[in-house]
């Protein structure tokens, strides 16, 4: 399957009133969105104009969150608000530049977006089977495009501030679409790359994943920066802001294994939304890895919209220095016989701050639900902080639900046990850290990604 180049982009207008919104920072971002060119078929420009205008209206009715807001009370974004952002000016990369970010297993099943815009010269989808599309919205056949726009920005929660902001200014849409009963054994690598510039830049990548009835997909979504040979974790005082939205639709009896790897630079601000809709007898697994970013937040919202639906959430956050990483998940079980299991682990070092808030809603209609949620946190320094809040909201009376959280340091008894077996103190500590993170990494479906991330964990924890 060969992906063609996109048509000439155009710039829709938002027609914003001069004084809207009252929030100065939001006004700045909306004005940038107003200048953003978009890659789509001209035949659906009317739909895009309406979406832009509706979303801009939703944004103008809100303000940037602060620590006075319940959902943001542990996440201080004041440093983000102090910056002035502009649209990125560059976006040309070579295959050699992105080679360290690619996966051997997805050599011919890779689509690349640079600053949110599709890069066909860096993509290769020749290894995909018949019945699967991976590319951008403007290269979809027009009939399919008319169908695809029925999914974009129609999930519950599309009026949330950062989601609506993305809808006002995404420059392109990454689309992965599997036809009914198509089984894709090879992982599809969706690579979102940001270029770091002298002036703070602002990008809004958008993704759409559709698994039709009986289809099966593995998707690796990767957020990274184009950098030199130095580790991207090293801050260089070149900030940027990445506001991402990915929508996933899983039809009856379909399966999606979704790995989300967030490796922004040490100067990056990342706010991401993953919105998932599952129909009956479907299966969704999310492996969310957070290692990068100066400040990051992942909003993961899942709706089980059919009976006997299974959802598995695995998360690993590994941060140090003065990083702040926030994970907010919400799972809505709305039908009987739903199954969900969530394990989120955090390793926090130096003066870093980790936030976890996980909600599981089990209404009266969701009888015979089996839901489990656990957040485990490991603090490696006296100044490391963690705020955790697992939540179960249950009104059904015939369910099996558990939740919990732990916050601890490396166990002195476990260190002593390993040292008593002839292992020195440093190696004993490293073994315990490897085991803690490894429980999540070993669940990743891509072997090369497991290896790369294990090396990152080693590099970060063995310093």
C-alpha positions in Angstrom: 0.0 0.0 0.0 1.5 3.3 -1.1 0.6 6.6 0.5 0.3 9.6 -1.8 1.0 13.2 -1.0 -1.7 15.5 0.4 -3.5 18.1 -1.6 -2.7 21.8 -1.2 -3.6 22.8 2.4 -5.9 25.7 3.0 -6.7 27.9 6.0 -10.3 28.0 7.4 -11.4 31.1 9.3 -12.7 31.1 12.9 -14.5 34.5 12.8 -13.7 35.1 16.5 -14.9 38.2 18.2 -12.0 40.6 19.0 -12.5 40.3 22.7 -13.0 36.5 22.9 -12.0 34.7 25.0 -11.2 36.8 28.0 -8.4 34.4 29.0 -5.3 36.0 27.4 -3.3 32.7 27.0 -6.3 31.0 25.3 -6.7 34.0 23.1 -3.1 33.6 22.0 -3.6 29.9 21.2 -6.8 30.5 19.3 -5.2 33.2 17.2 -2.5 30.7 16.3 -5.1 28.1 15.4 -6.8 30.7 13.2 -3.6 30.8 11.0 -3.2 27.0 10.9 -3.4 25.5 7.4 -5.2 22.1 7.1 -4.7 19.1 4.9 -8.2 17.8 3.9 -10.3 17.2 0.8 -11.9 20.5 -0.3 -15.2 18.7 -0.6 -15.4 18.5 3.2 -14.2 22.0 3.9 -17.8 22.9 5.0 -17.7 20.3 7.7 -14.3 21.5 8.9 -15.4 25.1 9.0 -18.4 24.1 11.1 -16.2 22.0 13.4 -13.7 24.8 13.8 -16.4 27.4 14.6 -18.2 25.1 17.1 -15.0 24.2 18.9 -13.8 27.7 19.1 -17.1 28.7 20.6 -16.7 25.9 23.3 -13.2 27.3 24.0 -14.4 30.8 24.5 -16.8 29.7 27.1 -13.9 28.4 29.3 -10.7 29.5 30.9 -7.4 27.9 31.5 -7.5 25.6 34.5 -5.8 26.4 37.7 -5.1 24.7 41.0 -8.4 26.0 42.2 -10.1 23.5 39.9 -10.6 20.1 41.4 -9.4 18.2 38.4 -6.2 20.3 38.3 -5.5 21.0 41.9 -2.2 19.0 42.0 -1.0 20.2 38.5 0.5 23.6 38.3 0.6 24.9 34.7 1.7 28.4 35.6 5.0 28.0 33.8 3.2 27.1 30.6 1.0 30.2 30.9 4.1 32.4 31.0 5.2 31.5 27.5 4.2 32.9 24.1 3.8 30.3 21.4 3.7 30.4 17.7 3.1 27.9 14.9 6.3 25.9 14.0 8.2 27.3 11.0 10.2 24.2 10.0 9.2 20.6 9.5 11.6 19.0 7.0 13.3 15.9 8.3 15.3 13.1 6.7 15.0 9.4 7.2 18.4 9.4 9.0 17.1 11.9 11.4 14.2 9.8 12.5 16.0 6.4 12.4 16.6 6.3 16.2 12.8 6.6 16.7 11.7 3.8 14.3 10.8 0.2 15.2 12.3 -2.8 13.3 8.9 -4.6 13.5 7.2 -1.7 11.8 9.7 -0.9 9.1 6.9 -1.1 6.4 3.9 -0.2 8.6 4.9 3.3 9.8 3.3 6.7 9.3 5.1 9.8 10.4 3.7 13.2 11.2 6.1 16.2 11.7 4.6 19.0 13.8 1.2 17.4 13.2 1.5 17.3 9.4 1.8 14.0 7.4 5.3 13.3 6.0 4.9 10.8 3.2 8.6 10.7 2.5 9.2 9.4 6.0 6.3 6.9 6.0 6.1 3.4 4.6 2.9 1.3 4.6 3.8 -1.2 2.0 3.7 -4.0 4.5 0.0 -3.6 5.5 -2.5 -6.2 4.3 -5.4 -5.5 2.1 -8.3 -3.9 4.0 -6.2 -1.6 6.2 -5.6 2.1 5.7 -2.8 4.1 7.4 -2.1 7.6 6.4 -3.8 11.0 6.7 -7.4 12.1 6.1 -6.8 13.9 2.8 -5.5 10.7 1.1 -8.5 8.6 2.1 -10.9 8.0 -0.9 -13.6 10.6 -0.7 -16.4 8.1 0.1 -14.4 6.9 3.1 -13.5 10.4 4.0 -17.2 11.3 4.3 -17.6 8.3 6.6 -14.5 9.2 8.7 -15.6 12.7 9.5 -18.6 11.2 11.3 -16.2 10.0 14.0 -14.0 13.1 14.5 -14.9 15.2 17.5 -18.1 13.3 18.2 -16.9 11.4 21.3 -18.3 12.3 24.7 -16.1 14.9 26.2 -15.3 16.7 23.0 -16.1 20.1 24.7 -13.4 19.7 27.2 -11.0 22.7 26.9 -7.9 21.1 25.4 -9.9 18.7 23.2 -11.9 21.6 21.8 -8.8 23.6 21.4 -7.3 20.8 19.3 -10.4 20.8 17.1 -9.9 24.4 16.3 -6.4 24.0 15.0 -5.3 20.5 14.0 -3.2 20.7 10.8 -3.9 17.1 9.7 -5.5 13.9 10.9 -3.6 10.6 11.2 -6.0 7.8 10.2 -5.7 4.1 10.9 -8.7 2.1 9.7 -9.1 -1.7 9.6 -12.0 -3.2 7.6 -14.3 -5.9 9.1 -12.5 -9.1 10.2 -9.1 -7.9 9.1 -6.3 -9.2 11.4 -3.1 -7.1 11.3 -0.3 -9.0 13.0 2.4 -6.3 12.4 2.3 -3.3 14.7 1.4 0.0 13.0 3.8 2.7 14.2 2.2 6.2 14.4 5.1 8.5 15.0 4.3 12.2 16.0 7.6 14.2 15.9 8.0 17.8 17.0 10.8 20.0 15.8 12.3 22.3 18.5 12.8 25.9 17.4 14.3 29.1 18.8 10.8 30.5 19.6 8.4 28.3 21.6 6.2 26.4 19.2 2.6 25.1 19.4 1.4 21.9 17.6 -1.8 20.0 17.8 -1.5 16.5 16.4 -4.8 14.6 15.8 -5.3 10.8 15.5 -8.2 8.6 14.5 -8.2 4.8 14.9 -11.1 2.7 13.7 -11.4 -1.1 14.1 -14.4 -2.4 12.3 -16.4 -5.5 13.5 -14.1 -8.5 14.1 -10.9 -6.6 13.2 -7.7 -6.7 15.2 -5.0 -4.0 15.4 -1.7 -3.2 17.2 -1.0 0.5 17.3 2.2 2.1 18.7 1.6 5.8 19.2 4.9 7.6 19.8 5.5 11.3 20.7 9.1 12.4 20.3 11.4 15.2 19.2 13.9 15.4 16.4 17.2 15.9 18.2 20.9 15.4 17.9 22.8 12.5 19.3 22.2 13.8 22.8 19.4 12.3 24.9 16.2 14.3 24.4 15.6 14.3 28.1 18.3 16.9 28.6 16.7 20.4 28.9 18.0 22.9 26.5 15.8 25.9 27.3 13.8 25.5 24.0 10.2 24.9 25.2 7.3 23.8 23.0 3.7 22.8 23.6 2.1 19.7 22.1 -1.7 19.4 22.5 -2.7 16.0 21.2 -6.1 14.2 20.7 -6.5 10.6 19.6 -9.9 9.0 19.2 -10.3 5.2 19.1 -13.5 3.4 17.9 -13.6 -0.3 18.5 -16.6 -2.1 16.9 -18.3 -5.4 18.0 -15.8 -8.3 18.5 -12.9 -6.1 17.5 -9.5 -5.8 19.3 -7.1 -2.9 19.6 -3.8 -3.1 21.5 -2.6 0.5 21.9 0.8 1.5 23.2 1.2 5.2 23.9 4.9 6.2 24.3 5.4 9.8 25.5 9.0 10.8 25.1 8.9 14.5 24.7 12.1 16.5 25.4 13.1 17.9 28.8 11.7 21.3 27.7 8.4 20.0 26.3 4.8 20.7 27.6 2.5 17.8 26.6 -1.2 17.6 27.1 -2.8 14.6 25.5 -6.3 13.1 25.3 -7.1 9.5 24.4 -10.9 8.9 23.9 -12.0 5.3 23.4 -15.4 3.9 22.4 -16.0 0.2 22.7 -18.9 -1.8 21.4 -20.0 -5.2 22.8 -17.6 -8.1 23.0 -14.7 -5.8 22.1 -11.3 -5.8 23.6 -9.0 -2.7 24.3 -5.6 -2.6 25.9 -3.7 0.6 26.6 0.0 0.6 27.5 0.8 4.2 28.5 4.5 5.0 29.0 5.4 8.4 30.3 9.1 9.3 30.5 9.5 12.6 28.8 8.3 16.2 29.0 8.9 18.9 31.5 5.1 18.9 32.2 2.8 16.3 30.8 -0.8 15.2 31.3 -2.6 12.3 29.8 -6.4 12.3 29.9 -7.6 8.7 29.1 -11.4 8.4 28.8 -13.0 5.1 27.9 -16.7 4.3 27.3 -17.9 0.7 27.3 -20.9 0.9 25.1 -21.9 -2.8 25.0 -22.1 -5.9 27.2 -19.1 -8.3 27.8 -16.6 -5.6 27.0 -13.0 -5.9 28.2 -10.6 -3.1 29.0 -7.0 -3.4 30.3 -4.9 -0.4 31.2 -1.2 -0.7 31.9 0.7 2.5 32.8 4.3 3.4 33.7 5.5 6.9 34.7 9.2 7.4 35.2 10.3 11.0 36.0 13.1 12.9 37.7 14.6 16.3 38.0 11.7 18.8 38.3 9.3 16.9 35.9 5.6 16.9 36.5 3.5 14.0 35.1 -0.2 13.7 35.5 -2.4 10.8 34.5 -6.2 11.2 34.7 -8.2 8.2 33.6 -12.0 7.7 33.5 -13.7 4.5 32.6 -17.4 4.4 32.1 -19.0 0.9 32.3 -22.5 1.1 31.0 -23.6 -2.5 30.3 -23.5 -5.9 32.1 -20.5 -8.3 32.2 -17.9 -5.6 31.7 -14.3 -6.4 32.6 -11.6 -3.9 33.4 -8.2 -4.1 35.0 -5.8 -1.2 35.6 -2.3 -1.2 36.9 -0.4 2.1 36.9 3.1 2.4 38.3 5.1 5.5 39.0 8.8 5.9 39.8 9.6 9.4 41.0 13.1 10.8 41.6 14.8 14.1 42.5 12.2 16.8 42.9 9.7 15.4 40.4 6.0 15.2 41.0 3.6 12.5 39.8 -0.2 12.7 39.8 -2.6 9.9 39.3 -6.4 10.1 39.3 -8.3 7.1 38.1 -12.1 6.9 38.0 -14.3 3.9 37.4 -18.0 4.5 37.0 -20.3 1.5 37.5 -23.9 2.5 37.2 -27.0 0.4 38.0 -27.1 -1.0 34.5 -23.6 -2.4 34.7 -24.4 -5.5 36.7 -21.9 -8.4 37.0 -19.0 -6.0 36.4 -15.5 -7.1 37.3 -13.3 -4.1 37.8 -9.8 -3.8 39.4 -7.6 -0.7 39.8 -4.2 -0.3 41.5 -1.7 2.5 41.5 1.7 1.7 42.9 4.3 4.5 43.5 8.0 4.3 44.3 9.8 7.4 45.7 13.5 7.5 45.2 14.4 10.8 46.9 13.2 12.8 49.9 11.9 15.6 47.7 10.0 13.5 45.3 6.2 13.8 45.5 3.2 11.8 44.5 -0.6 12.5 44.6 -2.8 9.5 44.0 -6.6 9.2 44.0 -8.1 6.0 42.8 -11.9 6.2 42.6 -14.8 3.7 42.3 -18.3 5.1 41.8 -20.6 2.2 42.1 -24.4 2.1 42.1 -24.8 -1.5 40.8 -25.3 -4.1 43.5 -24.0 -7.3 41.9 -20.4 -6.5 41.0 -16.8 -7.4 41.9 -14.8 -4.2 42.2 -11.4 -3.4 43.9 -9.1 -0.4 44.0 -6.1 0.7 45.9 -2.9 2.7 46.0 0.5 2.3 47.6 3.3 4.9 48.1 6.7 3.5 49.3 10.4 3.6 49.1 12.8 0.8 48.1 12.4 -1.8 50.8 15.3 -2.1 53.2 14.4 -5.8 53.8 14.5 -6.6 50.1 17.9 -4.8 49.7 19.2 -6.7 52.7 18.0 -10.0 51.2 19.7 -9.4 47.9 22.9 -8.2 49.6 22.9 -11.3 51.8 23.1 -13.3 48.5 26.3 -11.6 47.5 24.9 -8.7 45.4 26.3 -5.3 46.2 24.0 -2.4 47.4 24.0 -0.6 44.0 23.2 -3.7 41.9 20.6 -4.8 44.4 18.8 -1.4 44.1 18.9 -1.5 40.3 17.5 -5.1 40.3 14.5 -3.9 42.4 13.9 -0.9 40.1 14.1 -3.1 37.0 11.6 -5.5 38.5 9.2 -2.7 39.5 9.2 -1.2 36.0 9.6 -4.5 34.2 6.1 -5.7 35.3 4.7 -3.1 32.9 7.3 -3.2 30.2 6.9 -6.9 29.7 3.3 -6.4 28.7 4.3 -4.3 25.7 3.6 -6.3 22.5 6.7 -5.0 20.6 10.0 -6.6 21.6 12.2 -3.9 20.3 10.2 -1.2 22.2 10.5 -3.3 25.4 14.3 -3.3 25.0 14.6 0.4 24.2 12.4 1.5 27.1 14.2 -0.9 29.5 17.5 0.8 28.5 15.8 4.2 29.2 14.7 3.0 32.6 18.2 1.8 33.4 19.8 5.1 32.2 17.3 7.2 34.3 17.4 5.1 37.5 21.1 4.2 37.6 22.5 7.8 37.5 
